[in-house]
Amino acid sequence: MQLNDVQNGSFRNNNVGDTSTHRDKRADRLLRFYKGQFHLFVIPISIIIAIIHLKFGIEYFGQCTIQPLIITYMITHASVIIVVSVLAFFGVITARCIYSPAGANNTNTTAHHLVLIVAFLTLILMSFSFAWLVAGSVWVFGAKSSVQGSDFTITTTYCPSDLYRAAFLLIIVNYVVHVVVILLIAYKQLCRNNGRVEPPLGGAMD
């Protein structure tokens, strides 16, 4: 009985150790991702795109009577972009300032936990963002055949021309951004599957 208990305890400890190691490896990959130069360009661009969404959504609030949800789409999408950008900023700070290859175990454990939380929340928000983008496409493209911006008294077809053009172009930009992100993730996964050695944290990607 005692031998079985010892063996079972050892098995459970091994499982916990394997899970912890797997989690740490995943966290290290995320830290490596947030440590790269990529976010230093993406975060400002994302905030600029969000500001453009907000500008048109607030300026023309309540004026797009053909489809009021177009403005709702733009304001909500901008809010999600801003939150994702803030999370990305926290990820960068965690990778560059909190984590240290030669740092204390407690500090690096905190960095691992933080970056996993950031990645989890980002995944949820990006999934919502894509679903919301699809909904926005239905509202914007669905109004294309009958929208007009010259006579606001015809409420069934009116939407300010500047607002509608901006919404139309921004949806295309958002699709391009989502495709680029998916391709980058696929590229990283392909490199990992092909056995490409990743640089150590704190090394060449600083």
C-alpha positions as CSV (number, residue, x, y, z in Angstrom):
1,M,0.0,0.0,0.0
2,Q,2.8,2.4,1.0
3,L,4.7,1.6,-2.2
4,N,1.6,2.4,-4.3
5,D,1.0,5.6,-2.5
6,V,4.6,6.7,-3.1
7,Q,4.3,5.7,-6.8
8,N,1.0,7.6,-7.1
9,G,2.5,10.6,-5.4
10,S,5.5,10.6,-7.7
11,F,3.2,10.3,-10.7
12,R,1.2,13.3,-9.6
13,N,4.3,15.3,-8.9
14,N,5.6,14.4,-12.4
15,N,2.4,15.5,-14.0
16,V,2.5,18.8,-12.1
17,G,6.1,19.3,-13.1
18,D,5.3,18.6,-16.8
19,T,2.4,21.0,-16.7
20,S,4.5,23.7,-15.1
21,T,7.3,23.2,-17.6
22,H,4.9,23.3,-20.5
23,R,3.3,26.5,-19.1
24,D,6.8,28.1,-18.6
25,K,7.8,27.3,-22.2
26,R,4.6,28.8,-23.5
27,A,5.2,31.9,-21.4
28,D,8.8,32.2,-22.7
29,R,7.5,32.1,-26.2
30,L,5.1,34.9,-25.4
31,L,7.8,36.9,-23.7
32,R,10.0,36.5,-26.8
33,F,7.1,37.7,-28.9
34,Y,6.4,40.8,-26.8
35,K,10.2,41.5,-26.6
36,G,10.5,41.9,-30.4
37,Q,10.4,45.2,-32.3
38,F,7.0,44.3,-33.9
39,H,4.9,45.9,-31.1
40,L,6.8,49.2,-31.2
41,F,5.3,49.8,-34.6
42,V,2.0,48.0,-34.3
43,I,0.8,49.7,-31.0
44,P,1.1,53.3,-32.4
45,I,-0.5,52.3,-35.7
46,S,-3.4,50.6,-33.9
47,I,-4.0,53.6,-31.7
48,I,-4.1,55.9,-34.7
49,I,-6.7,53.6,-36.4
50,A,-8.7,53.6,-33.2
51,I,-8.7,57.4,-33.0
52,I,-9.9,57.6,-36.6
53,H,-12.8,55.2,-35.8
54,L,-13.7,57.3,-32.7
55,K,-13.4,60.6,-34.6
56,F,-16.0,59.7,-37.2
57,G,-18.2,57.7,-34.8
58,I,-18.4,60.6,-32.3
59,E,-18.6,63.4,-34.9
60,Y,-21.5,61.8,-36.8
61,F,-23.2,60.2,-33.8
62,G,-26.9,59.6,-34.5
63,Q,-26.7,60.9,-38.1
64,C,-26.4,57.7,-40.1
65,T,-30.1,56.9,-40.2
66,I,-29.9,54.3,-42.9
67,Q,-28.1,52.0,-40.5
68,P,-27.4,53.4,-36.9
69,L,-25.4,50.4,-36.0
70,I,-22.6,51.6,-38.3
71,I,-21.7,54.2,-35.7
72,T,-22.1,51.6,-32.9
73,Y,-19.7,49.4,-34.8
74,M,-17.0,52.1,-35.2
75,I,-17.1,53.3,-31.6
76,T,-17.1,49.7,-30.2
77,H,-14.3,48.6,-32.5
78,A,-12.2,51.5,-31.6
79,S,-12.7,50.7,-27.9
80,V,-11.6,47.1,-28.4
81,I,-8.5,48.2,-30.4
82,I,-7.5,50.6,-27.6
83,V,-7.8,47.9,-24.9
84,V,-5.8,45.4,-27.0
85,S,-3.1,48.1,-27.5
86,V,-3.0,48.7,-23.8
87,L,-2.7,44.9,-23.2
88,A,0.1,44.8,-25.8
89,F,1.9,47.6,-24.0
90,F,1.7,45.7,-20.7
91,G,3.1,42.7,-22.6
92,V,6.0,44.7,-23.8
93,I,6.7,46.2,-20.4
94,T,6.5,42.7,-18.9
95,A,9.0,41.3,-21.4
96,R,11.4,44.2,-21.4
97,C,11.3,45.5,-17.8
98,I,9.9,42.8,-15.4
99,Y,11.4,39.7,-16.9
100,S,15.2,39.2,-16.6
101,P,17.2,36.2,-17.7
102,A,19.4,36.6,-14.6
103,G,16.6,37.8,-12.4
104,A,15.1,36.2,-9.3
105,N,12.8,33.2,-9.8
106,N,9.9,35.1,-8.1
107,T,10.2,38.0,-10.5
108,N,10.3,35.8,-13.5
109,T,7.4,33.7,-12.3
110,T,5.4,36.9,-12.0
111,A,6.4,37.9,-15.5
112,H,5.2,34.4,-16.7
113,H,1.9,34.8,-15.1
114,L,1.4,38.4,-16.3
115,V,2.2,37.6,-19.9
116,L,-0.1,34.5,-19.9
117,I,-2.9,36.7,-18.6
118,V,-2.2,39.4,-21.2
119,A,-2.2,36.7,-24.0
120,F,-5.5,35.1,-22.8
121,L,-7.3,38.5,-22.6
122,T,-5.9,39.5,-26.0
123,L,-7.1,36.3,-27.5
124,I,-10.6,36.8,-26.2
125,L,-10.7,40.4,-27.4
126,M,-9.3,39.6,-30.8
127,S,-11.9,36.9,-31.3
128,F,-14.6,39.4,-30.4
129,S,-13.0,42.0,-32.7
130,F,-13.1,39.6,-35.7
131,A,-16.8,38.7,-34.9
132,W,-17.6,42.4,-34.6
133,L,-15.8,43.1,-37.8
134,V,-18.0,40.6,-39.6
135,A,-21.1,42.2,-38.1
136,G,-19.8,45.6,-39.1
137,S,-19.2,44.4,-42.7
138,V,-22.9,43.3,-42.9
139,W,-24.1,46.7,-41.7
140,V,-21.8,48.8,-43.9
141,F,-21.8,46.7,-47.1
142,G,-25.5,46.0,-46.7
143,A,-26.2,49.7,-47.0
144,K,-24.0,50.3,-50.0
145,S,-26.6,49.8,-52.7
146,S,-29.1,52.5,-51.4
147,V,-27.0,54.9,-49.2
148,Q,-26.9,58.6,-50.1
149,G,-25.4,61.5,-48.3
150,S,-27.0,64.5,-49.9
151,D,-30.5,64.6,-48.4
152,F,-30.8,64.0,-44.7
153,T,-34.6,64.3,-44.8
154,I,-34.8,60.9,-46.5
155,T,-33.9,59.0,-43.3
156,T,-34.3,55.5,-44.8
157,T,-31.3,56.0,-47.1
158,Y,-29.2,58.8,-45.5
159,C,-25.7,58.5,-44.1
160,P,-23.1,61.3,-44.2
161,S,-20.8,60.6,-47.1
162,D,-17.6,61.2,-45.1
163,L,-18.8,58.8,-42.4
164,Y,-19.8,56.1,-44.8
165,R,-16.6,56.3,-46.9
166,A,-14.5,56.1,-43.7
167,A,-16.5,53.1,-42.4
168,F,-16.1,51.3,-45.7
169,L,-12.4,51.9,-46.0
170,L,-11.7,51.1,-42.4
171,I,-13.4,47.8,-42.6
172,I,-11.1,46.9,-45.5
173,V,-8.1,48.0,-43.5
174,N,-9.3,45.9,-40.5
175,Y,-9.5,42.8,-42.7
176,V,-6.0,43.4,-44.0
177,V,-4.7,43.8,-40.4
178,H,-6.4,40.6,-39.3
179,V,-5.0,38.7,-42.3
180,V,-1.5,40.0,-41.6
181,V,-1.7,38.9,-37.9
182,I,-3.0,35.4,-38.9
183,L,-0.1,35.1,-41.4
184,L,2.5,36.1,-38.9
185,I,1.1,33.6,-36.3
186,A,1.1,30.9,-39.0
187,Y,4.7,31.8,-40.0
188,K,5.9,31.6,-36.4
189,Q,4.1,28.2,-35.9
190,L,5.6,26.9,-39.2
191,C,9.1,27.9,-38.1
192,R,8.6,26.2,-34.7
193,N,7.3,23.0,-36.4
194,N,10.3,22.9,-38.7
195,G,12.6,22.9,-35.7
196,R,14.0,26.4,-36.1
197,V,15.9,27.3,-32.9
198,E,14.5,30.3,-31.1
199,P,16.9,32.9,-29.7
200,P,17.3,33.0,-25.9
201,L,15.3,35.6,-24.0
202,G,17.4,38.7,-23.3
203,G,19.5,38.0,-26.4
204,A,19.4,39.2,-29.9
205,M,15.9,40.6,-29.9
206,D,16.6,43.5,-27.5
